[in-house]
């Protein structure tokens, strides 16, 4: 999985206490990702993911808890406008110009104009006091709520399949 992100958090984010964030804010985090989310099996990212090593990702704040941030992450898949065919469409919410798919219509475009998808597979808990917040406006509440509703629906469907 490739996510053409800015080179380093230091060059694109500023350290802030996690309690200063709000839903919709974007920040950098090191996450251990699910191997089912690998789009390009031969990539360096795929090797890290398969080895259960953390990968640096831009994340969306979904909710702030007492001691952690609940978040999901964004992926660009080499800036393609269609989701790679090996990925489960139910697990990815597109942002314009990414093409809508399945039950998801594309969300409003990100500030950088790149096709992106929010992962719906799981909520990641980030427990760092200081995080690198991106210096861009956060996502609107309607977008965050749409992602949360889709994540809830995915989890409900997964429970039904068990």
C-alpha positions in Angstrom: 0.0 0.0 0.0 1.5 3.3 -1.0 0.3 6.6 0.5 2.3 9.4 -1.2 2.4 11.5 1.9 4.6 14.5 2.7 8.1 13.4 3.5 8.2 13.6 7.3 5.8 14.7 10.1 8.3 17.4 11.2 8.0 19.1 7.8 4.2 19.0 7.7 2.9 18.9 11.2 3.3 20.6 14.5 3.5 19.0 17.9 0.3 19.4 19.9 -1.2 17.8 23.0 -3.8 15.3 21.9 -6.4 16.9 24.1 -6.2 20.0 21.9 -7.5 18.0 18.9 -11.1 17.8 17.8 -13.0 15.3 15.6 -12.0 15.9 12.0 -8.4 17.1 12.7 -5.7 15.4 10.7 -2.5 14.2 12.4 0.4 11.8 11.9 0.6 8.5 13.7 2.5 5.2 13.6 -0.1 2.5 13.2 0.0 -1.3 12.8 -2.2 -2.0 9.8 -4.2 -5.0 8.9 -2.6 -7.2 6.1 -6.1 -7.4 4.4 -5.5 -3.7 3.5 -2.4 -4.3 1.4 -3.0 -3.0 -2.1 0.4 -3.7 -3.6 1.9 -7.0 -2.2 5.5 -6.2 -3.4 5.7 -2.8 -1.9 7.9 -1.7 1.1 4.7 -0.9 2.9 3.4 -4.4 2.4 6.5 -5.9 4.0 6.1 -3.6 7.0 2.4 -4.5 7.3 3.0 -8.2 7.0 5.7 -8.0 9.7 3.3 -6.2 11.9 5.5 -3.1 12.0 4.1 0.3 12.5 3.6 2.5 9.4 3.4 6.3 9.5 0.0 7.4 8.3 -2.1 10.6 8.2 -5.1 10.0 10.5 -8.5 11.5 11.1 -9.6 12.2 14.6 -12.9 10.5 15.2 -13.2 11.0 18.9 -11.0 12.1 21.9 -11.0 9.8 24.9 -9.5 10.5 28.4 -6.2 8.9 27.5 -6.2 8.4 23.7 -7.4 9.5 20.3 -9.8 7.3 18.3 -8.8 7.6 14.7 -8.8 6.1 11.3 -6.2 6.6 8.6 -6.1 7.8 5.0 -4.5 6.0 2.0 -4.0 7.3 -1.6 -3.0 4.0 -3.4 -0.5 5.7 -5.7 -3.0 8.5 -6.4 -5.3 6.3 -8.4 -8.9 7.4 -8.6 -10.2 3.9 -8.3 -9.8 1.6 -5.4 -7.3 -1.3 -6.2 -9.3 -4.3 -7.2 -7.9 -6.7 -4.5 -9.2 -4.5 -1.7 -12.6 -5.0 0.0 -14.7 -2.0 -1.1 -16.8 -2.2 2.1 -13.6 -1.2 4.0 -12.8 2.1 2.2 -14.7 5.4 2.0 -13.6 7.5 -1.0 -12.8 11.2 -1.1 -13.2 13.0 -4.4 -11.7 12.7 -7.0 -11.7 9.0 -6.0 -14.6 7.3 -7.7 -17.6 6.3 -5.6 -18.1 2.5 -5.2 -20.6 0.2 -3.7 -22.7 1.9 -1.1 -20.3 4.9 -0.7 -20.6 8.1 -2.7 -17.4 10.1 -2.6 -16.9 12.6 0.2 -15.8 16.2 -0.4 -12.2 16.4 -1.7 -9.3 16.8 0.6 -7.4 20.1 0.5 -4.5 18.5 -1.4 -6.9 17.5 -4.2 -5.6 13.8 -4.2 -7.9 10.8 -4.5 -7.9 9.3 -1.0 -9.8 6.7 1.0 -10.6 6.5 4.8 -10.1 3.1 6.2 -13.2 1.7 7.8 -11.7 -1.6 9.0 -11.1 -0.5 12.6 -10.7 2.3 15.0 -7.1 2.9 15.9 -6.4 4.1 19.5 -3.4 6.5 19.6 -2.1 6.9 23.1 0.6 9.5 22.6 0.3 12.8 24.5 2.0 14.8 21.8 1.0 14.2 18.1 2.0 16.0 14.9 -1.1 17.8 13.7 -1.3 18.8 10.1 -1.5 22.5 9.5 -4.6 22.3 7.4 -8.3 22.8 8.4 -9.9 19.7 9.7 -12.7 17.7 8.1 -16.3 19.0 8.6 -18.5 17.1 11.2 -20.7 15.8 8.4 -17.7 14.0 6.9 -16.5 12.6 10.2 -20.0 11.4 11.1 -20.4 9.7 7.7 -17.1 7.8 8.3 -18.2 6.8 11.8 -21.6 5.6 10.6 -19.9 3.6 7.8 -17.4 2.1 10.4 -20.3 1.2 12.7 -22.1 -0.5 9.7 -19.0 -2.4 8.8 -18.5 -3.7 12.3 -22.2 -4.7 12.5 -21.8 -6.6 9.2 -18.7 -8.4 10.5 -20.5 -9.5 13.7 -23.4 -10.8 11.7 -21.0 -12.9 9.6 -19.5 -14.6 12.7 
